[in-house]
Amino acid sequence: MHLNGSTIIEGPDLPFALTEHCVLNSDELMKAFIIGGLNTMNFNWVSIFSFNNQTWQYGHDLISARRMHGCGILKDGNDHIIVVAGGMGDSGPLSSVELYNLESGNGWYSGPDLAKPR
């Protein structure tokens, strides 16, 4: 759903049912990202919604499946970097950090670990 003036307009369905995921929105890129989460198992999937053409597409999979994690977008010069950190993995709490440069599009790479699992 989105707001059009004072009216709420229904948007497209999510690609699949999911909980405990992380959602990022970038007005500058006109995209929203659903990262990881839980359905019947932990997911390493990334789904990207384009506001321009109102469609979903799949992005590069995370290195580690995770849920209940933190995420954000950092701008480094002209680059937009998605940061995903911590959460719960298949074998418990995670301390790993994953990064993705949206401009290069070369997939996820490891960042420095958190001081302790979160």
Secondary structure by P-SEA (a helix, b strand, c coil): ccccccbbbbccccccccccbbbbbbccccbbbbccccccccccbbbbbbcccbbbbbccccccccccbbbbbbbcccbbbbbbcccccccccccbbbbbcccccccccccccccccc
